[in-house]
C-alpha cells in the first residue's frame, strides 16, 4: 500500500497507468461492490492536514485523508461543525465520506455532502490536479465537476482536498425519546412533529425486539428547547453526556452491527414518509430509519430472507451475487459515459459500483 503525503504525489501515482484500488482508512470495505484485484493500493490517510480555515467566513479546506473525528475537533474549538454524522466516525476520512456520500441523523436539517461541499481538488489519471468550486459558500459559476465525485466511490478520480461550508453549533441541544410497542403510535407522534412548527435537527426511529424508539433532537436557546419540552411532554428528555451517548449509539449502529456479525448484511430502503411505518414493521430484525427523511435500514445477520432494498454493506460472497444488486436506473448510460471520460481504461476501483463501474 502506498501513502502519498502531498496532492501532487498522489497525482503522479495515478499517471503511471496501473490499475488502482483507492482508499482512505478502508472503513467502508464492505460497502458497494467488491473491488477487482488491482496492481497497487493507494491510501490518502497521510493527506490529513487542515489547509485553510476561516471561522468568520464559515469555510474550511482540508486534505481528503483527515479523519472526521479530527475535523470535528478542529471546528468545535470555534463552536462550528460539519454535521454529516457518518458511521465509523473515529476513523472514517473526509475523502471516504464524500466519495461514498454518507450522512447521518442530522441530514434532515442540514442536508448531505452535496449541501456542505463547496469545492474540492481531485487527481485524475492524467496526473493532473483539478480544482472545482472554491472557498465561497455560494459559487454558481459554470459546471461544478466536483459534484460528480460525491458518491462516485473513487471510480472517477482521487479526492485530494475538500472544502466545506461549516455550520455554527447550536447554543444547546435536547433529545426527546418516546418508546412504543406499536409502530402506528410512533408514526402518529412523528406526524404530529412534522405537521407542527417545530424544526428538529433529527427524527430517527429505532426498532429493537419488536419495540420502537422515536428520537427527536432539537437545537437552540433554552427558550427554544423549553418549547420542545412543552410540546413533546409525552417523551423523556435527555441532555449532556446521556444525549451524546445516545446519538453515538445511533450513528455507530451499522459499524457495531458489522463488527458483531462477520456475514452481516445491511439493506437500505428509501421510501415516502407515509411508508416508513410499513417498511419498519416488515423488517424482521433490528432497523433504523431517518423517519423525517424517508430512508430505512434493515440489519440481517446473514444473506437469508432479505427484504427489498439496496444492499449497502455485505460480505464479499453476497456482493458477488448479481441477483442482490440494485437495478440500474435511467441514468446508468450517462454514468458509463462519465466513467469513460475520466477513466477510459477502467483502472480506478474497478467493480466498486456493484460490478458495473
PyMOL commands that set and color helices and strands:
alter all, ss='L'
color gray80, all
select helices_A, chain A and resi 7-14+55-57+68-76+94-100+107-110+113-116+146-149+183-195+222-231+240-251+253-260+273-282+316-319+322-324+332-342
alter helices_A, ss='H'
color red, helices_A
select strands_A, chain A and resi 20-23+40-43+50-54+59-63+80-81+117-123+129-133+158-165+167-168+172-180+202-208+211-220+236-238+265-270+287-290+295-300+310-313
alter strands_A, ss='S'
color yellow, strands_A
deselect
rebuild
show_as cartoon
